[in-house]
Amino acid sequence: MADKIDAILSLRPNANFGSRDDEIFWEDERPIPTDAEITAEIERLNTLAEEEKINAEARKASGKQKLLDLGLTEEEVKALIGV
């Protein structure tokens, strides 16, 4: 799950800043992202992570089915990929 730091780094790659107790100490030439920008970026990063998780599960299921289609048994597939 993305947090405020992840969002800032996504919005301002290589930004020069620090944080302590959820307070940001901005030392970069570029303007600090607004709270709204940070919140939106956290949501975007979390959505991307969830989509990747779903896609990974779909790829795994697809690979399993291809192995089954080649004639492997469920037990053989499970031994190979743990599914």
N, C-alpha and C positions, 0 to 999 in steps of 0.2 A: 504494500500500500504506500503510495507516494505521500510525502509530507512537504512542508513549506520549503525546506532546503532543496529537495528534489525539484520542486517547481521553479525556484529561483535559478538553479543551475540549468534547467531546461530553457528558461526564458532568456537568461543572460549567461551563456557559456563562458567559462573562465573568469567570471566576475570575482572581484576582490572584496570579500566580505567575511564577517565572522558572526557567530551567534552564541548566545548564552541565555538559558532560561526562556527560550522562545522569543528573545529579543534579537533583532538583526542589527549589526553594526556595519554600515555600508561604507566602503572605502574605494568605490569604483567610480570612474569618470561617467559611466552611463547612469541614467536615472534608475532608482530602485523601482521594481515593478509594484504596481498598486495592489492593494488587498484583493480587489476584484480580479485582476490579472492572475494573481497567485492562486486564488480559489478556483478559477476556471482552468488553470493549468494542472492543478492537482486532480480535478475531475477528468481532464483529458488524459493524463498519464494513467490514472486508475482504469479508465475505459480501455486504453491501449493494452494494459497488462491483462485485463479480463479477456479481451479479444484474443490475445496471444495464447492464453491458457486454453480457451475454447479451440483455437486452431491447432494447438499441440495435441489435444485430445482427439481431434478429428483425424490428424495425420497418423496418430498411433493406431486408431481404429481402422483406418484405411490400409496401413501396412499389415496389420493383423489379418485383415480380410484377404489381402493379396497372398500372404503366406498360406492361408487356408485354401485359396483357389489353386495354389500350386500343388496341393495334395498333402500338406503337413497336417498332422492331427492337432487338436486343441492342446494336448499335453506337450507336443513338440513346440508349438508356438509359445506356450507359457514358459517352457524351459528357455527359449531363446530371448523373449522380450519381457517376460514377467507379467503377461496379461492373460 
